Amino acid sequence: MTKAPLTAAQVAKRFQVSKSHVYIMAKKGKLPSVQFGRVIRFDGEEIVAFIRAHKTFTTGESSRHG
């Protein structure tokens, strides 16, 4: 981690989800995080790697043609 760690609020804002969702994902071990006592922080590079690893692509088959 070379840059300053991110807060849950920063991660939530970046990915347009609620802060509580970020905390839940971290607590379940689904989102990489570091905990210092009661404080949770996120490595921005690890978050980007997580998103890339979990990216899905749509085929467009469900879109309406009109």
N, C-alpha and C positions, 0 to 999 in steps of 0.2 A: 504494500500500500504506500504509494509515493505521495499522493495528494491527501489533503485533509479528509477524514472520513465523513460520510454523509449521515444525516439524521433520518429518522423514519419520515419526518415531514418532507424532507427534500426528495427522498425516494418516491413518496406518494405523489408529490407534485409533478415530478419528472414523468411518471407513468400514469398519471391521471386516475389514481385509485385513492381510497381513503387511507388515512394513517393507521387506523385500526386493522385494515386488511394487511398492511405491510407488517405490523407487529404479529399478527396471526401467522402469516407465512413464515416469518423468522422463527417464531416459537415452535412451529411444526417441523422446522429444519428444511423447509422448501425454498427458502431464500437465504443466501449466504450472509452471515452477520457475525459480529463480535460483541460479546456482552462483557461489560465492566461493572460488576455489581448489578445495579438496577438500570444501567444505561446501555442501550443497544446502538451500535453504529454499523455502517455499511461501507464496504470498499467499492467505490464507483466502478472500477475495472471489473470486479467480480460480479457486480450487478449487470453490467453490459454483457459479460460472458454468459451469465445465467439467461438473460433475455435471448441471446443468440442461440443458445442450446435448446431453448423451449419454443422457438419461433415455429409457427405453423403457416402453411400457405393454403389459400383457398383456390379452387379450380375455376370458380366463376359459374359453375353449373346451376347454382341456386339463384342467380340473378335473373331479374325479369327482363325479357326482351319485348320491346313494345313498340 
